[in-house]
């Protein structure tokens, strides 16, 4: 592909200017002690002159430019992976990492007793009037939608993850970050799709923790969450 006229004009003017500079500083450049500026000037002139040769070189039916474009795509994939790795130490982990696998069947009876004793003590201490179930408060339909969205996304991700039989520390539940990262590295789902899942999941997280959700974020959830969940279900079906 040829350079557009504006870029070509700028390149030619630059070559002429640099050529004039080299002629003017000839003795310094080709003397015993050329300066850093002299070396930079010569290097820049060489780059400008040789630029068209390196822009696209064809050997037989193989285009170097095409190979460069393929390399760029691979690099972009690595960048996406790096972004996901960075999520671990930034905003994603604090809201969705769970450090234990829940209450075991063996411990559930004792835990039930501990909860009962603790709650009874707290009620007595604060003179709490116990509310009936219908008095506890209503959950907005939008909040229910957010909970449902996050639950279904996580359910599908964990199902995919379990099907691939990844090795992990059984003493704790793997986070959604770990699951999506593993699925992307296994090439089951693309890195860019992982980023979209993360974004939708992050929109849900503040609501899960008791915050409100605005209309714009709710609209994003309703538009894209069903598509993400449907896609995850289809990936599941393809890998049965």
N, C-alpha and C positions, 0 to 999 in steps of 0.2 A: 504494500500500500504506500502510495506516495505521500510525502509530507504536504500539509496544507501550505498555501503560499505565504501566509503570515509567519509561520514557524520557520519556513525555509529562508525567508528574508532576514529574520532575526539571526539565524545561524550564520548566514553569509556575512552580515555586518559584523558579527562577533569575530568571525575568522579574520576579516580584513583588519579589524582593530587590534586583535592579538598579534597578527602578523606584523603590523606596524610597530607594536611594542617590542617584539622580538628583534626586529631590525635596529630599533633605536638602542636597545640594551644588548646588542650583539656581543660586544667585548665582555660584558659582565656575565652573560649567560654561558658563553663558550670559553670563558676564562678559567683560571685555576680554582676560584672559589665562587661559584654561582650561589646566589641567595635563595632562600625559600620561595620568595615571590617569583624569581626567575624559573625555578623548577615547576611551580604551580602554573605559570603562564604557558610554558611549553606543553605540559600535560593536558591542560584545558584545550589548547589548540588542537592537539592530537585527537582528543575525544570528539571535538566538533567535526573534524575532518572525516574521521572514521565512523561516525555515528550511523550514516546510511547503510554502511556495509554490515553492521551488526543488528540493524533493525529487523531484517528478515533475510536469512540465508537458506537456500534450498539445496539439498544434496540428493540428487535423484528424485524420488517421490516423497522424501522426508523433509518436512518444513521445520527448521529450527524454531521459528516463531510459534508453531503449533505446540512443539515440545515445551516451550517456555510457558505457554498458556496452561498446559496440563500440570506443569510444576506449580504454577500459581494456585491451581485448584487444590492440589495436595497440601500446599502451605496453608491455605485458608481452612482446610479441614483440621490441620494441626492447631491453628489459632483457636478454632471453636473448641477443641479439646482442652486447650490451655485455659480458656475462659471457664469451662466447667470445673477444671481443677482449682481455679481461683475462688469459685463459689464456696468451696469447702471452708475457707478461712474468712469469708466475708459475710454476706447477708443471708445465705440460704441455710447454713447449718444451725444457727441459733434458734430458728423457729421450728425445725422439723427433726432434729436429732433426738432419738430416744436411747437412753443409756442402759436400759434393762429390758428383758423380754416379757415383762409383766409379772403377774403373780402366778406362781406354779400351783398345780393341783395339790401338791403336798402341803403347801403353806396356806392355802385359801381358808381353811377352818380357823387357824390361829389369827390370821389377818382379820377375819370377820369379827372375832372377839375383840381384837385391839381397836378396830374401828368403832364398835359399839361402845366400848368403855370410854374412848376419847371423845366421841360425840356427846355422850351423856354428861360427861364432865363439863364440856363446853356449854351445853344447854343450861346446866345448873349454874355455872359461873356467870353467864351473861343474861340469865333470866329470860331465855328465849321462849317465845310463844310459837310452838311448832305449827307451821302452816300446812294446810291440805294441799294436795297435788294441784288442784285448779287455782290455788292462790299463789303459787310460786312465781308466776309470770308467764306471759305468752312469748313465743318465738316468732318473729316476723317471717313471712313466707320467703323473703329474699335471703334471710339468714339460713333457713332450711335448704334453700337451693344451693347456697355456698357450701354448706356441710355435705350435701349430697354430691356435689361436684368433686370436692376434694376426696371424699370417700371412694367414689367410683374410679377416679384417676389412680389413687394409690392402690386400690384393689387390683386393677388391671396391670399396673406396673409390677406389683409383687407376684402376680400369677405368672407373668412372663419371666421374671427373675427366678422364681422357683423351678420353672420348667427347664431352665438352663443349668440348674444344679450348681450354682456358684458356691465356692467354699467361703465360709465366713465364721466369725467368732460367735458361737452359739450362746454365749453369756449375755448378749444384747441383740436387740432388733436392729437390723441394718437401716440406716436412714434412707430417705427417698433420694438424697444426693448420691449415696453409694450405689443404690439400685440403678438409677438412670445413667450414672457414669459407667457402670458395668455393662449395661445394655448397649450403650453407644460404642464402647470399646470392642464389644463382641460383634459390632456391625449389624445388630438386629434392628436398631433404629438409628436414624441419622443424628449427628450432633446438633444440627440446626433445629430439629424437631424436639430434641431434649431441651434446648433453650426455651422453646415455646411452652413446653410442659412446665418448666420451672417458672416462667412468667405467670402462667395461669395459677399455678400452685401458690405463688407468692401473693397474688391478689387475694386468694382465699385466706391465707394465714392470719392477717390482722382480725378478720371477722371471727375466726376460730378462737382467737384470744380475747374476744369481747368488744372489739371496736366496730364502728359503723362502716358501711360501704357506700360510696357515692354512686350516682346514676351512671356515670361514665364507665366505671370499673364493672358495675353490674351488667352493663350492655356488652362489654368485652367478654365477660363470662358466658352470657347467654348466646353470644354469636359463635364463640370458638370452643368452649368446653365440650359441647356435644360432638363436635367434629373430632376433637382430640380423643375423646373416649371411644367413639366409633372406630377411629383408626387403630387404637390400641387393641380393641376387640378383634379387628380384622387381622392384625398381626398375630394375635393369639391363635385365631382360626387357621392361618396359613402354616403355623408351626406345630399343629397337632399331629 
